[in-house]
Amino acid sequence: MKNVDYTPRLIFCEVTKGFNLRCIHCRATATELSSPNDLPTIKLNNASLSVIPTNLVLSGGEPLFRPDIFDLEL
């Protein structure tokens, strides 16, 4: 039996819905600034990954809309 490795190589973390554009082709429903539905810093920092992926992409909206973006410990 072949041993298969299911370790993720790429994880996207959408850290906010806030975005400054409203493109008609976009699937997201962006908000003007950080959304009140965005996870708070404490919850994001407590979300532990069971494995460390090769690539972790911080996405959203616009991640820099979060005032705490550089405080995240992902």
ZAGUKE-630748 format. One record per residue: chain; residue in three letters; x, y, z of N, C-alpha, C in turn. Coordinates in nm, 2 decimals, m for minus. Atoms other than C-alpha are relative to their C-alpha. Example, Ala and Ser with C-alpha at 12.3 -4.5 7.8 and 13.67 -1.06 7.14 Angstrom:
! ZAGUKE-630748
<rec chain="A" resn="ALA" n_x="0.09" n_y="m0.12" n_z="0.00" ca_x="1.23" ca_y="m0.45" ca_z="0.78" c_x="0.09" c_y="0.12" c_z="0.00"/>
<rec chain="A" resn="SER" n_x="m0.09" n_y="m0.11" n_z="0.00" ca_x="1.37" ca_y="m0.11" ca_z="0.71" c_x="m0.08" c_y="0.11" c_z="0.08"/>
END
This chain:
! ZAGUKE-630748
<rec chain="A" resn="MET" n_x="0.08" n_y="m0.12" n_z="0.00" ca_x="0.00" ca_y="0.00" ca_z="0.00" c_x="0.09" c_y="0.12" c_z="0.00"/>
<rec chain="A" resn="LYS" n_x="m0.08" n_y="m0.12" n_z="0.02" ca_x="0.13" ca_y="0.34" ca_z="m0.10" c_x="m0.03" c_y="0.10" c_z="0.12"/>
<rec chain="A" resn="ASN" n_x="0.01" n_y="m0.10" n_z="m0.10" ca_x="0.20" ca_y="0.59" ca_z="0.18" c_x="m0.02" c_y="0.14" c_z="m0.06"/>
<rec chain="A" resn="VAL" n_x="0.03" n_y="m0.13" n_z="0.05" ca_x="0.03" ca_y="0.92" ca_z="0.10" c_x="0.01" c_y="0.11" c_z="0.11"/>
<rec chain="A" resn="ASP" n_x="m0.01" n_y="m0.11" n_z="m0.09" ca_x="0.12" ca_y="1.25" ca_z="0.26" c_x="m0.11" c_y="0.10" c_z="m0.02"/>
<rec chain="A" resn="TYR" n_x="0.10" n_y="m0.09" n_z="0.01" ca_x="m0.18" ca_y="1.47" ca_z="0.32" c_x="0.03" c_y="0.13" c_z="0.07"/>
<rec chain="A" resn="THR" n_x="m0.04" n_y="m0.12" n_z="m0.07" ca_x="0.01" ca_y="1.76" ca_z="0.47" c_x="m0.03" c_y="0.12" c_z="m0.10"/>
<rec chain="A" resn="PRO" n_x="0.03" n_y="m0.11" n_z="0.09" ca_x="m0.13" ca_y="2.09" ca_z="0.33" c_x="0.13" c_y="0.08" c_z="m0.04"/>
<rec chain="A" resn="ARG" n_x="m0.11" n_y="m0.08" n_z="0.04" ca_x="0.12" ca_y="2.29" ca_z="0.13" c_x="m0.04" c_y="0.15" c_z="m0.01"/>
<rec chain="A" resn="LEU" n_x="0.04" n_y="m0.13" n_z="0.02" ca_x="m0.09" ca_y="2.60" ca_z="0.09" c_x="m0.13" c_y="0.03" c_z="0.08"/>
<rec chain="A" resn="ILE" n_x="0.12" n_y="m0.03" n_z="m0.07" ca_x="m0.34" ca_y="2.76" ca_z="0.33" c_x="m0.03" c_y="0.15" c_z="m0.02"/>
<rec chain="A" resn="PHE" n_x="0.05" n_y="m0.14" n_z="0.01" ca_x="m0.54" ca_y="3.08" ca_z="0.27" c_x="m0.07" c_y="0.04" c_z="0.12"/>
<rec chain="A" resn="CYS" n_x="0.07" n_y="m0.05" n_z="m0.12" ca_x="m0.65" ca_y="3.28" ca_z="0.57" c_x="m0.06" c_y="0.14" c_z="m0.04"/>
<rec chain="A" resn="GLU" n_x="0.07" n_y="m0.13" n_z="0.03" ca_x="m0.91" ca_y="3.55" ca_z="0.49" c_x="m0.02" c_y="0.08" c_z="0.13"/>
<rec chain="A" resn="VAL" n_x="0.00" n_y="m0.07" n_z="m0.13" ca_x="m0.84" ca_y="3.79" ca_z="0.77" c_x="m0.10" c_y="0.12" c_z="0.01"/>
<rec chain="A" resn="THR" n_x="0.11" n_y="m0.11" n_z="m0.01" ca_x="m1.10" ca_y="4.06" ca_z="0.68" c_x="m0.08" c_y="0.00" c_z="m0.13"/>
<rec chain="A" resn="LYS" n_x="0.08" n_y="m0.02" n_z="0.11" ca_x="m1.38" ca_y="4.13" ca_z="0.45" c_x="0.01" c_y="0.15" c_z="m0.05"/>
<rec chain="A" resn="GLY" n_x="m0.02" n_y="m0.14" n_z="0.04" ca_x="m1.28" ca_y="4.50" ca_z="0.43" c_x="0.08" c_y="0.01" c_z="m0.13"/>
<rec chain="A" resn="PHE" n_x="m0.07" n_y="m0.03" n_z="0.13" ca_x="m1.18" ca_y="4.62" ca_z="0.08" c_x="m0.05" c_y="0.13" c_z="m0.06"/>
<rec chain="A" resn="ASN" n_x="0.04" n_y="m0.13" n_z="0.05" ca_x="m1.18" ca_y="4.94" ca_z="m0.10" c_x="m0.05" c_y="0.00" c_z="m0.15"/>
<rec chain="A" resn="LEU" n_x="0.06" n_y="0.01" n_z="0.13" ca_x="m1.30" ca_y="4.82" ca_z="m0.44" c_x="m0.13" c_y="m0.08" c_z="m0.01"/>
<rec chain="A" resn="ARG" n_x="0.12" n_y="0.08" n_z="0.01" ca_x="m1.63" ca_y="4.68" ca_z="m0.56" c_x="m0.01" c_y="m0.05" c_z="m0.15"/>
<rec chain="A" resn="CYS" n_x="m0.01" n_y="0.05" n_z="0.13" ca_x="m1.55" ca_y="4.48" ca_z="m0.87" c_x="m0.12" c_y="m0.09" c_z="m0.03"/>
<rec chain="A" resn="ILE" n_x="0.12" n_y="0.07" n_z="0.04" ca_x="m1.85" ca_y="4.33" ca_z="m1.05" c_x="0.02" c_y="m0.15" c_z="m0.01"/>
<rec chain="A" resn="HIS" n_x="m0.04" n_y="0.14" n_z="0.02" ca_x="m1.67" ca_y="4.00" ca_z="m1.11" c_x="0.04" c_y="m0.07" c_z="0.13"/>
<rec chain="A" resn="CYS" n_x="m0.05" n_y="0.05" n_z="m0.12" ca_x="m1.57" ca_y="3.95" ca_z="m0.75" c_x="m0.11" c_y="m0.08" c_z="0.08"/>
<rec chain="A" resn="ARG" n_x="0.10" n_y="0.09" n_z="m0.07" ca_x="m1.74" ca_y="3.67" ca_z="m0.54" c_x="m0.02" c_y="0.06" c_z="0.14"/>
<rec chain="A" resn="ALA" n_x="0.01" n_y="m0.05" n_z="m0.14" ca_x="m1.68" ca_y="3.86" ca_z="m0.21" c_x="m0.10" c_y="0.12" c_z="0.01"/>
<rec chain="A" resn="THR" n_x="0.08" n_y="m0.12" n_z="m0.03" ca_x="m1.92" ca_y="4.11" ca_z="m0.06" c_x="0.08" c_y="0.08" c_z="0.10"/>
<rec chain="A" resn="ALA" n_x="m0.09" n_y="m0.08" n_z="m0.08" ca_x="m1.67" ca_y="4.36" ca_z="0.06" c_x="m0.07" c_y="0.11" c_z="0.09"/>
<rec chain="A" resn="THR" n_x="0.04" n_y="m0.11" n_z="m0.09" ca_x="m1.72" ca_y="4.62" ca_z="0.34" c_x="0.10" c_y="0.11" c_z="m0.01"/>
<rec chain="A" resn="GLU" n_x="m0.08" n_y="m0.12" n_z="0.01" ca_x="m1.58" ca_y="4.97" ca_z="0.36" c_x="0.13" c_y="m0.02" c_z="0.08"/>
<rec chain="A" resn="LEU" n_x="m0.11" n_y="0.02" n_z="m0.09" ca_x="m1.35" ca_y="4.89" ca_z="0.66" c_x="0.00" c_y="m0.14" c_z="0.05"/>
<rec chain="A" resn="SER" n_x="0.01" n_y="0.14" n_z="m0.06" ca_x="m1.29" ca_y="4.58" ca_z="0.87" c_x="m0.14" c_y="m0.02" c_z="0.04"/>
<rec chain="A" resn="SER" n_x="0.14" n_y="0.04" n_z="m0.03" ca_x="m1.61" ca_y="4.40" ca_z="0.92" c_x="m0.01" c_y="m0.03" c_z="0.14"/>
<rec chain="A" resn="PRO" n_x="0.02" n_y="0.04" n_z="m0.14" ca_x="m1.76" ca_y="4.35" ca_z="1.26" c_x="0.00" c_y="m0.15" c_z="0.02"/>
<rec chain="A" resn="ASN" n_x="0.00" n_y="0.15" n_z="0.00" ca_x="m1.78" ca_y="3.98" ca_z="1.16" c_x="0.14" c_y="m0.06" c_z="m0.01"/>
<rec chain="A" resn="ASP" n_x="m0.14" n_y="0.06" n_z="0.00" ca_x="m1.40" ca_y="3.95" ca_z="1.13" c_x="0.04" c_y="m0.05" c_z="0.14"/>
<rec chain="A" resn="LEU" n_x="m0.05" n_y="0.06" n_z="m0.12" ca_x="m1.24" ca_y="3.73" ca_z="1.39" c_x="0.09" c_y="0.10" c_z="0.08"/>
<rec chain="A" resn="PRO" n_x="m0.09" n_y="m0.09" n_z="m0.07" ca_x="m1.08" ca_y="3.93" ca_z="1.67" c_x="0.14" c_y="m0.06" c_z="0.01"/>
<rec chain="A" resn="THR" n_x="m0.14" n_y="0.04" n_z="m0.01" ca_x="m0.71" ca_y="3.92" ca_z="1.72" c_x="0.02" c_y="m0.12" c_z="0.09"/>
<rec chain="A" resn="ILE" n_x="m0.02" n_y="0.11" n_z="m0.09" ca_x="m0.73" ca_y="3.69" ca_z="2.02" c_x="m0.04" c_y="m0.13" c_z="m0.05"/>
<rec chain="A" resn="LYS" n_x="0.04" n_y="0.12" n_z="0.06" ca_x="m0.92" ca_y="3.43" ca_z="1.83" c_x="0.09" c_y="m0.05" c_z="m0.11"/>
<rec chain="A" resn="LEU" n_x="m0.10" n_y="0.03" n_z="0.11" ca_x="m0.69" ca_y="3.44" ca_z="1.53" c_x="0.13" c_y="m0.05" c_z="0.06"/>
<rec chain="A" resn="ASN" n_x="m0.12" n_y="0.04" n_z="m0.06" ca_x="m0.39" ca_y="3.41" ca_z="1.75" c_x="m0.01" c_y="m0.13" c_z="0.07"/>
<rec chain="A" resn="ASN" n_x="0.02" n_y="0.12" n_z="m0.07" ca_x="m0.54" ca_y="3.12" ca_z="1.94" c_x="m0.03" c_y="m0.12" c_z="m0.10"/>
<rec chain="A" resn="ALA" n_x="0.03" n_y="0.10" n_z="0.10" ca_x="m0.62" ca_y="2.93" ca_z="1.62" c_x="0.13" c_y="m0.06" c_z="m0.04"/>
<rec chain="A" resn="SER" n_x="m0.12" n_y="0.06" n_z="0.03" ca_x="m0.34" ca_y="2.69" ca_z="1.60" c_x="m0.01" c_y="m0.10" c_z="m0.12"/>
<rec chain="A" resn="LEU" n_x="0.00" n_y="0.10" n_z="0.12" ca_x="m0.25" ca_y="2.50" ca_z="1.28" c_x="0.07" c_y="m0.12" c_z="0.05"/>
<rec chain="A" resn="SER" n_x="m0.06" n_y="0.12" n_z="m0.04" ca_x="m0.18" ca_y="2.14" ca_z="1.34" c_x="0.13" c_y="m0.03" c_z="m0.07"/>
<rec chain="A" resn="VAL" n_x="m0.13" n_y="0.02" n_z="0.08" ca_x="0.09" ca_y="2.15" ca_z="1.07" c_x="0.03" c_y="0.14" c_z="m0.05"/>
<rec chain="A" resn="ILE" n_x="m0.04" n_y="m0.13" n_z="0.06" ca_x="0.29" ca_y="2.44" ca_z="0.93" c_x="0.01" c_y="m0.02" c_z="m0.15"/>
<rec chain="A" resn="PRO" n_x="0.00" n_y="0.01" n_z="0.14" ca_x="0.22" ca_y="2.48" ca_z="0.56" c_x="0.12" c_y="0.06" c_z="m0.06"/>
<rec chain="A" resn="THR" n_x="m0.11" n_y="m0.07" n_z="0.07" ca_x="0.48" ca_y="2.57" ca_z="0.30" c_x="m0.03" c_y="0.14" c_z="m0.02"/>
<rec chain="A" resn="ASN" n_x="0.04" n_y="m0.14" n_z="0.03" ca_x="0.28" ca_y="2.88" ca_z="0.21" c_x="m0.12" c_y="0.03" c_z="0.08"/>
<rec chain="A" resn="LEU" n_x="0.12" n_y="m0.05" n_z="m0.07" ca_x="0.04" ca_y="3.08" ca_z="0.43" c_x="m0.03" c_y="0.13" c_z="m0.06"/>
<rec chain="A" resn="VAL" n_x="0.04" n_y="m0.13" n_z="0.07" ca_x="m0.15" ca_y="3.35" ca_z="0.24" c_x="m0.10" c_y="0.07" c_z="0.08"/>
<rec chain="A" resn="LEU" n_x="0.09" n_y="m0.09" n_z="m0.07" ca_x="m0.31" ca_y="3.63" ca_z="0.43" c_x="m0.08" c_y="0.07" c_z="m0.11"/>
<rec chain="A" resn="SER" n_x="0.08" n_y="m0.06" n_z="0.11" ca_x="m0.60" ca_y="3.74" ca_z="0.21" c_x="m0.12" c_y="0.07" c_z="0.07"/>
<rec chain="A" resn="GLY" n_x="0.12" n_y="m0.06" n_z="m0.05" ca_x="m0.94" ca_y="3.90" ca_z="0.25" c_x="m0.09" c_y="0.03" c_z="m0.12"/>
<rec chain="A" resn="GLY" n_x="m0.02" n_y="m0.14" n_z="0.00" ca_x="m1.04" ca_y="4.18" ca_z="0.14" c_x="0.15" c_y="0.04" c_z="m0.01"/>
<rec chain="A" resn="GLU" n_x="m0.13" n_y="m0.06" n_z="m0.01" ca_x="m0.74" ca_y="4.39" ca_z="0.21" c_x="0.05" c_y="m0.02" c_z="0.14"/>
<rec chain="A" resn="PRO" n_x="m0.05" n_y="0.03" n_z="m0.13" ca_x="m0.54" ca_y="4.25" ca_z="0.50" c_x="0.05" c_y="0.12" c_z="0.08"/>
<rec chain="A" resn="LEU" n_x="m0.05" n_y="m0.12" n_z="m0.06" ca_x="m0.39" ca_y="4.59" ca_z="0.57" c_x="m0.11" c_y="0.09" c_z="0.06"/>
<rec chain="A" resn="PHE" n_x="0.11" n_y="m0.07" n_z="m0.07" ca_x="m0.74" ca_y="4.72" ca_z="0.67" c_x="0.00" c_y="m0.04" c_z="0.15"/>
<rec chain="A" resn="ARG" n_x="0.00" n_y="0.04" n_z="m0.15" ca_x="m0.69" ca_y="4.53" ca_z="1.00" c_x="0.11" c_y="0.08" c_z="0.07"/>
<rec chain="A" resn="PRO" n_x="m0.10" n_y="m0.08" n_z="m0.07" ca_x="m0.51" ca_y="4.76" ca_z="1.24" c_x="0.10" c_y="m0.09" c_z="0.08"/>
<rec chain="A" resn="ASP" n_x="m0.08" n_y="0.09" n_z="m0.07" ca_x="m0.37" ca_y="4.45" ca_z="1.41" c_x="0.07" c_y="m0.10" c_z="m0.09"/>
<rec chain="A" resn="ILE" n_x="m0.06" n_y="0.09" n_z="0.09" ca_x="m0.23" ca_y="4.28" ca_z="1.10" c_x="0.14" c_y="m0.05" c_z="0.04"/>
<rec chain="A" resn="PHE" n_x="m0.14" n_y="0.04" n_z="m0.03" ca_x="0.13" ca_y="4.28" ca_z="1.22" c_x="0.00" c_y="m0.06" c_z="0.14"/>
<rec chain="A" resn="ASP" n_x="0.00" n_y="0.06" n_z="m0.13" ca_x="0.02" ca_y="4.15" ca_z="1.56" c_x="m0.05" c_y="m0.14" c_z="0.00"/>
<rec chain="A" resn="LEU" n_x="0.05" n_y="0.13" n_z="0.02" ca_x="m0.13" ca_y="3.83" ca_z="1.42" c_x="0.11" c_y="m0.10" c_z="0.01"/>
<rec chain="A" resn="GLU" n_x="m0.10" n_y="0.11" n_z="m0.02" ca_x="0.06" ca_y="3.51" ca_z="1.52" c_x="m0.04" c_y="m0.12" c_z="m0.07"/>
<rec chain="A" resn="LEU" n_x="0.04" n_y="0.12" n_z="0.07" ca_x="m0.04" ca_y="3.28" ca_z="1.25" c_x="0.11" c_y="m0.08" c_z="m0.04"/>
END
